[in-house]
């Protein structure tokens, strides 16, 4: 009788221990960062002023809105282009570009990680197929003279690894102006 009682008691206790062990998933910075960045991209995707473009890689889509309309040619995946751009993200999508925290410190929340504006507005020249998937997707739909605001989800940006100052799972925002198509890559 004693063995039966111990088995009856020990099975529920073991079950509770397993339940608690499986619930002990500590949320990490990467988990929170990823969820916040995905939520911001989905928020933008719901705005009617943005349009969706599926990536040719089949790995997702970007959102864009036209700032200025061009009338020139559209580059191919194998072309080189001349582009003016600014790329940025935010440390906290719920905060403005800059704000004062509760200690009176000015916080620069909008992080510009690359910009031709920092290089005397001299356009960069690069291969359409030499940039992240989301940037490449935008370029393959733009016409010379177009200026777009482009939102790129982490899967079409720097992914799970990040790059330099850009953390993994970061939603990227670019303002891109396609200045010219300068030829095909070799």
Secondary structure, 3 states (H helix, E strand, C coil): CHHHHHHHHHHHHHHHHHHHHHHCCCCCHHHHHHHHHHHHHHHHHCCCCCEEEECCCCCCEEEEEEEECCCCCCCCCCEEEEEEEEEEEECCCCCCCEEECCCCCEEECEEEEEEHHHHCCCCEEEEHHHCCHHHHHHHCCCCCCCEEEEEECHHHCCCCCCECCECCCCCEEEEEEEEEEEEECC
